[in-house]
Amino acid sequence: MIEPAAGATRTAMAFLMAAYDEEEVRGEQRVVLRFHPSIAPYKVAVLPLSKKPELSAPASELAGGAAQAPDV
C-alpha cells in the first residue's frame, strides 16, 4: 500500500504506534511508551502527583539533583 499524503499528524501517529509497548511487571500488565532517544523530549521527569508539601518538596529536591547529575 502506498500512502501519498504524509502530514505531521500521520508522522506523529507513526511515532506513537512504534513507541507503544506492553510489558508485565510483578504480575501486572502495564502500557509504556518507549521513544527512540533521538525523539524523546526528556531523559527523566520528576513529577509529584499531588500539591502536598510533603510530596512536592522531595520531588523538587530530587529534580534539582537530577539536573546536576552527569550523563552515564
PDB file of N, CA, C and O in Angstrom:
ATOM      1  N   MET A   1       0.842  -1.171   0.000  1.00  0.00           N
ATOM      2  CA  MET A   1       0.000   0.000   0.000  1.00  0.00           C
ATOM      3  C   MET A   1       0.891   1.240   0.000  1.00  0.00           C
ATOM      4  O   MET A   1       1.862   1.308   0.754  1.00  0.00           O
ATOM      5  N   ILE A   2       0.572   2.198  -0.824  1.00  0.00           N
ATOM      6  CA  ILE A   2       1.315   3.454  -0.899  1.00  0.00           C
ATOM      7  C   ILE A   2       0.417   4.562  -0.365  1.00  0.00           C
ATOM      8  O   ILE A   2      -0.732   4.701  -0.785  1.00  0.00           O
ATOM      9  N   GLU A   3       0.945   5.339   0.554  1.00  0.00           N
ATOM     10  CA  GLU A   3       0.188   6.443   1.153  1.00  0.00           C
ATOM     11  C   GLU A   3       0.829   7.745   0.694  1.00  0.00           C
ATOM     12  O   GLU A   3       1.863   8.132   1.239  1.00  0.00           O
ATOM     13  N   PRO A   4       0.255   8.437  -0.290  1.00  0.00           N
ATOM     14  CA  PRO A   4       0.880   9.655  -0.800  1.00  0.00           C
ATOM     15  C   PRO A   4       0.783  10.849   0.145  1.00  0.00           C
ATOM     16  O   PRO A   4       1.622  11.748   0.078  1.00  0.00           O
ATOM     17  N   ALA A   5      -0.217  10.881   1.020  1.00  0.00           N
ATOM     18  CA  ALA A   5      -0.375  12.017   1.940  1.00  0.00           C
ATOM     19  C   ALA A   5       0.419  11.734   3.212  1.00  0.00           C
ATOM     20  O   ALA A   5       0.114  10.789   3.939  1.00  0.00           O
ATOM     21  N   ALA A   6       1.422  12.539   3.478  1.00  0.00           N
ATOM     22  CA  ALA A   6       2.245  12.362   4.681  1.00  0.00           C
ATOM     23  C   ALA A   6       2.340  13.697   5.404  1.00  0.00           C
ATOM     24  O   ALA A   6       3.182  14.533   5.077  1.00  0.00           O
ATOM     25  N   GLY A   7       1.472  13.890   6.388  1.00  0.00           N
ATOM     26  CA  GLY A   7       1.473  15.137   7.139  1.00  0.00           C
ATOM     27  C   GLY A   7       2.038  14.937   8.526  1.00  0.00           C
ATOM     28  O   GLY A   7       2.476  13.842   8.881  1.00  0.00           O
ATOM     29  N   ALA A   8       2.025  15.995   9.300  1.00  0.00           N
ATOM     30  CA  ALA A   8       2.559  15.940  10.663  1.00  0.00           C
ATOM     31  C   ALA A   8       1.735  15.004  11.542  1.00  0.00           C
ATOM     32  O   ALA A   8       2.282  14.323  12.409  1.00  0.00           O
ATOM     33  N   THR A   9       0.421  14.968  11.319  1.00  0.00           N
ATOM     34  CA  THR A   9      -0.441  14.107  12.128  1.00  0.00           C
ATOM     35  C   THR A   9      -0.107  12.643  11.899  1.00  0.00           C
ATOM     36  O   THR A   9      -0.007  11.868  12.850  1.00  0.00           O
ATOM     37  N   ARG A  10       0.063  12.267  10.651  1.00  0.00           N
ATOM     38  CA  ARG A  10       0.387  10.869  10.336  1.00  0.00           C
ATOM     39  C   ARG A  10       1.773  10.498  10.871  1.00  0.00           C
ATOM     40  O   ARG A  10       1.982   9.383  11.350  1.00  0.00           O
ATOM     41  N   THR A  11       2.702  11.425  10.786  1.00  0.00           N
ATOM     42  CA  THR A  11       4.048  11.161  11.297  1.00  0.00           C
ATOM     43  C   THR A  11       4.019  10.979  12.805  1.00  0.00           C
ATOM     44  O   THR A  11       4.641  10.055  13.329  1.00  0.00           O
ATOM     45  N   ALA A  12       3.304  11.852  13.511  1.00  0.00           N
ATOM     46  CA  ALA A  12       3.191  11.735  14.973  1.00  0.00           C
ATOM     47  C   ALA A  12       2.533  10.419  15.347  1.00  0.00           C
ATOM     48  O   ALA A  12       2.969   9.759  16.290  1.00  0.00           O
ATOM     49  N   MET A  13       1.489  10.025  14.624  1.00  0.00           N
ATOM     50  CA  MET A  13       0.811   8.766  14.903  1.00  0.00           C
ATOM     51  C   MET A  13       1.747   7.580  14.665  1.00  0.00           C
ATOM     52  O   MET A  13       1.721   6.609  15.421  1.00  0.00           O
ATOM     53  N   ALA A  14       2.560   7.651  13.635  1.00  0.00           N
ATOM     54  CA  ALA A  14       3.519   6.576  13.357  1.00  0.00           C
ATOM     55  C   ALA A  14       4.528   6.447  14.495  1.00  0.00           C
ATOM     56  O   ALA A  14       4.863   5.334  14.900  1.00  0.00           O
ATOM     57  N   PHE A  15       5.020   7.586  15.019  1.00  0.00           N
ATOM     58  CA  PHE A  15       5.957   7.544  16.144  1.00  0.00           C
ATOM     59  C   PHE A  15       5.299   6.959  17.382  1.00  0.00           C
ATOM     60  O   PHE A  15       5.911   6.160  18.090  1.00  0.00           O
ATOM     61  N   LEU A  16       4.052   7.351  17.651  1.00  0.00           N
ATOM     62  CA  LEU A  16       3.334   6.829  18.822  1.00  0.00           C
ATOM     63  C   LEU A  16       3.083   5.331  18.699  1.00  0.00           C
ATOM     64  O   LEU A  16       3.231   4.593  19.673  1.00  0.00           O
ATOM     65  N   MET A  17       2.706   4.881  17.510  1.00  0.00           N
ATOM     66  CA  MET A  17       2.446   3.449  17.321  1.00  0.00           C
ATOM     67  C   MET A  17       3.732   2.630  17.453  1.00  0.00           C
ATOM     68  O   MET A  17       3.712   1.519  17.982  1.00  0.00           O
ATOM     69  N   ALA A  18       4.843   3.179  16.971  1.00  0.00           N
ATOM     70  CA  ALA A  18       6.115   2.470  17.078  1.00  0.00           C
ATOM     71  C   ALA A  18       6.607   2.431  18.526  1.00  0.00           C
ATOM     72  O   ALA A  18       7.288   1.485  18.923  1.00  0.00           O
ATOM     73  N   ALA A  19       6.267   3.456  19.318  1.00  0.00           N
ATOM     74  CA  ALA A  19       6.744   3.538  20.699  1.00  0.00           C
ATOM     75  C   ALA A  19       5.877   2.754  21.674  1.00  0.00           C
ATOM     76  O   ALA A  19       6.326   2.451  22.780  1.00  0.00           O
ATOM     77  N   TYR A  20       4.645   2.417  21.294  1.00  0.00           N
ATOM     78  CA  TYR A  20       3.705   1.728  22.179  1.00  0.00           C
ATOM     79  C   TYR A  20       4.224   0.331  22.513  1.00  0.00           C
ATOM     80  O   TYR A  20       4.630  -0.422  21.628  1.00  0.00           O
ATOM     81  N   ASP A  21       4.206   0.003  23.789  1.00  0.00           N
ATOM     82  CA  ASP A  21       4.652  -1.323  24.228  1.00  0.00           C
ATOM     83  C   ASP A  21       3.866  -1.724  25.466  1.00  0.00           C
ATOM     84  O   ASP A  21       3.488  -0.873  26.271  1.00  0.00           O
ATOM     85  N   GLU A  22       3.623  -3.002  25.614  1.00  0.00           N
ATOM     86  CA  GLU A  22       3.003  -3.542  26.818  1.00  0.00           C
ATOM     87  C   GLU A  22       3.994  -4.485  27.463  1.00  0.00           C
ATOM     88  O   GLU A  22       4.653  -5.266  26.776  1.00  0.00           O
ATOM     89  N   GLU A  23       4.106  -4.417  28.775  1.00  0.00           N
ATOM     90  CA  GLU A  23       5.022  -5.290  29.490  1.00  0.00           C
ATOM     91  C   GLU A  23       4.375  -5.760  30.778  1.00  0.00           C
ATOM     92  O   GLU A  23       3.435  -5.148  31.285  1.00  0.00           O
ATOM     93  N   GLU A  24       4.898  -6.854  31.294  1.00  0.00           N
ATOM     94  CA  GLU A  24       4.391  -7.386  32.556  1.00  0.00           C
ATOM     95  C   GLU A  24       5.450  -7.184  33.625  1.00  0.00           C
ATOM     96  O   GLU A  24       6.599  -7.596  33.462  1.00  0.00           O
ATOM     97  N   VAL A  25       5.054  -6.546  34.723  1.00  0.00           N
ATOM     98  CA  VAL A  25       5.954  -6.289  35.841  1.00  0.00           C
ATOM     99  C   VAL A  25       5.277  -6.794  37.103  1.00  0.00           C
ATOM    100  O   VAL A  25       4.192  -6.338  37.462  1.00  0.00           O
ATOM    101  N   ARG A  26       5.919  -7.728  37.768  1.00  0.00           N
ATOM    102  CA  ARG A  26       5.404  -8.311  39.005  1.00  0.00           C
ATOM    103  C   ARG A  26       3.967  -8.799  38.863  1.00  0.00           C
ATOM    104  O   ARG A  26       3.138  -8.596  39.750  1.00  0.00           O
ATOM    105  N   GLY A  27       3.687  -9.444  37.738  1.00  0.00           N
ATOM    106  CA  GLY A  27       2.372  -9.999  37.502  1.00  0.00           C
ATOM    107  C   GLY A  27       1.331  -9.004  37.028  1.00  0.00           C
ATOM    108  O   GLY A  27       0.179  -9.383  36.817  1.00  0.00           O
ATOM    109  N   GLU A  28       1.700  -7.739  36.853  1.00  0.00           N
ATOM    110  CA  GLU A  28       0.781  -6.689  36.407  1.00  0.00           C
ATOM    111  C   GLU A  28       1.134  -6.251  34.999  1.00  0.00           C
ATOM    112  O   GLU A  28       2.301  -6.017  34.687  1.00  0.00           O
ATOM    113  N   GLN A  29       0.122  -6.141  34.152  1.00  0.00           N
ATOM    114  CA  GLN A  29       0.327  -5.668  32.793  1.00  0.00           C
ATOM    115  C   GLN A  29       0.297  -4.137  32.785  1.00  0.00           C
ATOM    116  O   GLN A  29      -0.584  -3.535  33.398  1.00  0.00           O
ATOM    117  N   ARG A  30       1.255  -3.503  32.093  1.00  0.00           N
ATOM    118  CA  ARG A  30       1.248  -2.045  32.009  1.00  0.00           C
ATOM    119  C   ARG A  30       1.635  -1.609  30.604  1.00  0.00           C
ATOM    120  O   ARG A  30       2.303  -2.335  29.868  1.00  0.00           O
ATOM    121  N   VAL A  31       1.200  -0.407  30.252  1.00  0.00           N
ATOM    122  CA  VAL A  31       1.464   0.167  28.938  1.00  0.00           C
ATOM    123  C   VAL A  31       2.577   1.194  29.084  1.00  0.00           C
ATOM    124  O   VAL A  31       2.558   2.014  30.002  1.00  0.00           O
ATOM    125  N   VAL A  32       3.553   1.147  28.172  1.00  0.00           N
ATOM    126  CA  VAL A  32       4.719   2.020  28.234  1.00  0.00           C
ATOM    127  C   VAL A  32       4.973   2.604  26.844  1.00  0.00           C
ATOM    128  O   VAL A  32       4.804   1.916  25.837  1.00  0.00           O
ATOM    129  N   LEU A  33       5.379   3.871  26.791  1.00  0.00           N
ATOM    130  CA  LEU A  33       5.845   4.450  25.537  1.00  0.00           C
ATOM    131  C   LEU A  33       7.367   4.459  25.562  1.00  0.00           C
ATOM    132  O   LEU A  33       7.977   5.080  26.432  1.00  0.00           O
ATOM    133  N   ARG A  34       7.967   3.781  24.622  1.00  0.00           N
ATOM    134  CA  ARG A  34       9.424   3.687  24.539  1.00  0.00           C
ATOM    135  C   ARG A  34       9.884   4.437  23.293  1.00  0.00           C
ATOM    136  O   ARG A  34      10.063   3.849  22.226  1.00  0.00           O
ATOM    137  N   PHE A  35      10.072   5.755  23.450  1.00  0.00           N
ATOM    138  CA  PHE A  35      10.532   6.570  22.332  1.00  0.00           C
ATOM    139  C   PHE A  35      12.014   6.343  22.084  1.00  0.00           C
ATOM    140  O   PHE A  35      12.779   6.086  23.013  1.00  0.00           O
ATOM    141  N   HIS A  36      12.404   6.440  20.837  1.00  0.00           N
ATOM    142  CA  HIS A  36      13.822   6.395  20.494  1.00  0.00           C
ATOM    143  C   HIS A  36      14.477   7.616  21.145  1.00  0.00           C
ATOM    144  O   HIS A  36      13.880   8.692  21.144  1.00  0.00           O
ATOM    145  N   PRO A  37      15.679   7.482  21.698  1.00  0.00           N
ATOM    146  CA  PRO A  37      16.318   8.604  22.402  1.00  0.00           C
ATOM    147  C   PRO A  37      16.442   9.883  21.572  1.00  0.00           C
ATOM    148  O   PRO A  37      16.447  10.977  22.137  1.00  0.00           O
ATOM    149  N   SER A  38      16.539   9.772  20.272  1.00  0.00           N
ATOM    150  CA  SER A  38      16.692  10.983  19.457  1.00  0.00           C
ATOM    151  C   SER A  38      15.402  11.796  19.353  1.00  0.00           C
ATOM    152  O   SER A  38      15.459  12.985  19.038  1.00  0.00           O
ATOM    153  N   ILE A  39      14.238  11.188  19.610  1.00  0.00           N
ATOM    154  CA  ILE A  39      12.981  11.946  19.563  1.00  0.00           C
ATOM    155  C   ILE A  39      12.321  12.093  20.929  1.00  0.00           C
ATOM    156  O   ILE A  39      11.301  12.770  21.055  1.00  0.00           O
ATOM    157  N   ALA A  40      12.894  11.467  21.948  1.00  0.00           N
ATOM    158  CA  ALA A  40      12.324  11.584  23.292  1.00  0.00           C
ATOM    159  C   ALA A  40      12.523  13.007  23.798  1.00  0.00           C
ATOM    160  O   ALA A  40      13.631  13.537  23.722  1.00  0.00           O
ATOM    161  N   PRO A  41      11.470  13.633  24.314  1.00  0.00           N
ATOM    162  CA  PRO A  41      11.604  15.028  24.745  1.00  0.00           C
ATOM    163  C   PRO A  41      12.445  15.205  26.011  1.00  0.00           C
ATOM    164  O   PRO A  41      13.119  16.225  26.158  1.00  0.00           O
ATOM    165  N   TYR A  42      12.421  14.249  26.912  1.00  0.00           N
ATOM    166  CA  TYR A  42      13.154  14.344  28.172  1.00  0.00           C
ATOM    167  C   TYR A  42      13.771  12.999  28.496  1.00  0.00           C
ATOM    168  O   TYR A  42      13.218  11.955  28.151  1.00  0.00           O
ATOM    169  N   LYS A  43      14.913  13.024  29.159  1.00  0.00           N
ATOM    170  CA  LYS A  43      15.507  11.777  29.626  1.00  0.00           C
ATOM    171  C   LYS A  43      14.826  11.322  30.905  1.00  0.00           C
ATOM    172  O   LYS A  43      14.573  10.133  31.097  1.00  0.00           O
ATOM    173  N   VAL A  44      14.530  12.282  31.784  1.00  0.00           N
ATOM    174  CA  VAL A  44      13.917  11.974  33.076  1.00  0.00           C
ATOM    175  C   VAL A  44      12.948  13.094  33.429  1.00  0.00           C
ATOM    176  O   VAL A  44      13.215  14.265  33.156  1.00  0.00           O
ATOM    177  N   ALA A  45      11.829  12.732  34.034  1.00  0.00           N
ATOM    178  CA  ALA A  45      10.891  13.735  34.539  1.00  0.00           C
ATOM    179  C   ALA A  45      10.517  13.353  35.967  1.00  0.00           C
ATOM    180  O   ALA A  45      10.128  12.215  36.230  1.00  0.00           O
ATOM    181  N   VAL A  46      10.636  14.293  36.872  1.00  0.00           N
ATOM    182  CA  VAL A  46      10.253  14.081  38.272  1.00  0.00           C
ATOM    183  C   VAL A  46       9.010  14.934  38.511  1.00  0.00           C
ATOM    184  O   VAL A  46       9.093  16.161  38.566  1.00  0.00           O
ATOM    185  N   LEU A  47       7.879  14.289  38.651  1.00  0.00           N
ATOM    186  CA  LEU A  47       6.613  14.997  38.773  1.00  0.00           C
ATOM    187  C   LEU A  47       5.869  14.524  40.016  1.00  0.00           C
ATOM    188  O   LEU A  47       5.482  13.357  40.085  1.00  0.00           O
ATOM    189  N   PRO A  48       5.659  15.394  40.994  1.00  0.00           N
ATOM    190  CA  PRO A  48       4.860  14.981  42.149  1.00  0.00           C
ATOM    191  C   PRO A  48       3.411  14.818  41.717  1.00  0.00           C
ATOM    192  O   PRO A  48       2.917  15.590  40.895  1.00  0.00           O
ATOM    193  N   LEU A  49       2.735  13.829  42.260  1.00  0.00           N
ATOM    194  CA  LEU A  49       1.354  13.558  41.882  1.00  0.00           C
ATOM    195  C   LEU A  49       0.356  14.321  42.736  1.00  0.00           C
ATOM    196  O   LEU A  49      -0.853  14.123  42.612  1.00  0.00           O
ATOM    197  N   SER A  50       0.850  15.183  43.591  1.00  0.00           N
ATOM    198  CA  SER A  50      -0.012  15.943  44.482  1.00  0.00           C
ATOM    199  C   SER A  50       0.668  17.271  44.812  1.00  0.00           C
ATOM    200  O   SER A  50       1.880  17.409  44.645  1.00  0.00           O
ATOM    201  N   LYS A  51      -0.106  18.239  45.276  1.00  0.00           N
ATOM    202  CA  LYS A  51       0.462  19.534  45.664  1.00  0.00           C
ATOM    203  C   LYS A  51       0.803  19.567  47.148  1.00  0.00           C
ATOM    204  O   LYS A  51       1.142  20.621  47.685  1.00  0.00           O
ATOM    205  N   LYS A  52       0.717  18.431  47.805  1.00  0.00           N
ATOM    206  CA  LYS A  52       1.042  18.382  49.226  1.00  0.00           C
ATOM    207  C   LYS A  52       2.517  18.721  49.423  1.00  0.00           C
ATOM    208  O   LYS A  52       3.368  18.219  48.688  1.00  0.00           O
ATOM    209  N   PRO A  53       2.830  19.569  50.408  1.00  0.00           N
ATOM    210  CA  PRO A  53       4.232  19.959  50.639  1.00  0.00           C
ATOM    211  C   PRO A  53       5.141  18.762  50.942  1.00  0.00           C
ATOM    212  O   PRO A  53       6.311  18.758  50.559  1.00  0.00           O
ATOM    213  N   GLU A  54       4.608  17.758  51.623  1.00  0.00           N
ATOM    214  CA  GLU A  54       5.455  16.607  51.951  1.00  0.00           C
ATOM    215  C   GLU A  54       5.819  15.784  50.717  1.00  0.00           C
ATOM    216  O   GLU A  54       6.721  14.948  50.783  1.00  0.00           O
ATOM    217  N   LEU A  55       5.135  16.005  49.594  1.00  0.00           N
ATOM    218  CA  LEU A  55       5.485  15.317  48.353  1.00  0.00           C
ATOM    219  C   LEU A  55       6.220  16.226  47.372  1.00  0.00           C
ATOM    220  O   LEU A  55       7.141  15.782  46.687  1.00  0.00           O
ATOM    221  N   SER A  56       5.820  17.489  47.300  1.00  0.00           N
ATOM    222  CA  SER A  56       6.439  18.379  46.321  1.00  0.00           C
ATOM    223  C   SER A  56       7.853  18.800  46.715  1.00  0.00           C
ATOM    224  O   SER A  56       8.691  19.012  45.839  1.00  0.00           O
ATOM    225  N   ALA A  57       8.136  18.926  48.013  1.00  0.00           N
ATOM    226  CA  ALA A  57       9.488  19.311  48.438  1.00  0.00           C
ATOM    227  C   ALA A  57      10.522  18.248  48.066  1.00  0.00           C
ATOM    228  O   ALA A  57      11.547  18.594  47.480  1.00  0.00           O
ATOM    229  N   PRO A  58      10.295  16.955  48.385  1.00  0.00           N
ATOM    230  CA  PRO A  58      11.283  15.950  47.965  1.00  0.00           C
ATOM    231  C   PRO A  58      11.404  15.834  46.440  1.00  0.00           C
ATOM    232  O   PRO A  58      12.491  15.573  45.924  1.00  0.00           O
ATOM    233  N   ALA A  59      10.297  16.027  45.722  1.00  0.00           N
ATOM    234  CA  ALA A  59      10.353  15.961  44.255  1.00  0.00           C
ATOM    235  C   ALA A  59      11.198  17.105  43.699  1.00  0.00           C
ATOM    236  O   ALA A  59      11.987  16.902  42.776  1.00  0.00           O
ATOM    237  N   SER A  60      11.038  18.297  44.253  1.00  0.00           N
ATOM    238  CA  SER A  60      11.846  19.439  43.813  1.00  0.00           C
ATOM    239  C   SER A  60      13.319  19.222  44.116  1.00  0.00           C
ATOM    240  O   SER A  60      14.183  19.554  43.305  1.00  0.00           O
ATOM    241  N   GLU A  61      13.600  18.671  45.272  1.00  0.00           N
ATOM    242  CA  GLU A  61      14.993  18.386  45.647  1.00  0.00           C
ATOM    243  C   GLU A  61      15.595  17.336  44.712  1.00  0.00           C
ATOM    244  O   GLU A  61      16.737  17.471  44.273  1.00  0.00           O
ATOM    245  N   LEU A  62      14.835  16.311  44.415  1.00  0.00           N
ATOM    246  CA  LEU A  62      15.306  15.261  43.524  1.00  0.00           C
ATOM    247  C   LEU A  62      15.515  15.801  42.113  1.00  0.00           C
ATOM    248  O   LEU A  62      16.507  15.472  41.462  1.00  0.00           O
ATOM    249  N   ALA A  63      14.595  16.622  41.643  1.00  0.00           N
ATOM    250  CA  ALA A  63      14.716  17.201  40.307  1.00  0.00           C
ATOM    251  C   ALA A  63      15.943  18.117  40.219  1.00  0.00           C
ATOM    252  O   ALA A  63      16.629  18.132  39.197  1.00  0.00           O
ATOM    253  N   GLY A  64      16.219  18.867  41.265  1.00  0.00           N
ATOM    254  CA  GLY A  64      17.398  19.731  41.276  1.00  0.00           C
ATOM    255  C   GLY A  64      18.692  18.934  41.230  1.00  0.00           C
ATOM    256  O   GLY A  64      19.643  19.327  40.555  1.00  0.00           O
ATOM    257  N   GLY A  65      18.730  17.823  41.942  1.00  0.00           N
ATOM    258  CA  GLY A  65      19.911  16.963  41.939  1.00  0.00           C
ATOM    259  C   GLY A  65      20.067  16.216  40.637  1.00  0.00           C
ATOM    260  O   GLY A  65      21.187  15.958  40.196  1.00  0.00           O
ATOM    261  N   ALA A  66      18.934  15.858  40.005  1.00  0.00           N
ATOM    262  CA  ALA A  66      18.993  15.128  38.735  1.00  0.00           C
ATOM    263  C   ALA A  66      19.535  16.013  37.624  1.00  0.00           C
ATOM    264  O   ALA A  66      20.192  15.518  36.708  1.00  0.00           O
ATOM    265  N   ALA A  67      19.270  17.320  37.690  1.00  0.00           N
ATOM    266  CA  ALA A  67      19.752  18.238  36.666  1.00  0.00           C
ATOM    267  C   ALA A  67      21.271  18.363  36.702  1.00  0.00           C
ATOM    268  O   ALA A  67      21.897  18.687  35.693  1.00  0.00           O
ATOM    269  N   GLN A  68      21.856  18.107  37.858  1.00  0.00           N
ATOM    270  CA  GLN A  68      23.294  18.243  38.005  1.00  0.00           C
ATOM    271  C   GLN A  68      24.036  16.911  37.843  1.00  0.00           C
ATOM    272  O   GLN A  68      25.267  16.882  37.814  1.00  0.00           O
ATOM    273  N   ALA A  69      23.292  15.825  37.740  1.00  0.00           N
ATOM    274  CA  ALA A  69      23.946  14.509  37.623  1.00  0.00           C
ATOM    275  C   ALA A  69      24.606  14.363  36.274  1.00  0.00           C
ATOM    276  O   ALA A  69      24.048  14.808  35.272  1.00  0.00           O
ATOM    277  N   PRO A  70      25.778  13.754  36.213  1.00  0.00           N
ATOM    278  CA  PRO A  70      26.462  13.580  34.928  1.00  0.00           C
ATOM    279  C   PRO A  70      25.788  12.512  34.080  1.00  0.00           C
ATOM    280  O   PRO A  70      25.172  11.591  34.615  1.00  0.00           O
ATOM    281  N   ASP A  71      25.902  12.632  32.748  1.00  0.00           N
ATOM    282  CA  ASP A  71      25.370  11.603  31.845  1.00  0.00           C
ATOM    283  C   ASP A  71      26.218  10.346  31.955  1.00  0.00           C
ATOM    284  O   ASP A  71      27.443  10.404  32.051  1.00  0.00           O
ATOM    285  N   VAL A  72      25.549   9.233  31.937  1.00  0.00           N
ATOM    286  CA  VAL A  72      26.262   7.956  32.043  1.00  0.00           C
ATOM    287  C   VAL A  72      26.166   7.232  30.737  1.00  0.00           C
ATOM    288  O   VAL A  72      26.697   6.130  30.601  1.00  0.00           O
TER     289      VAL A  72
END
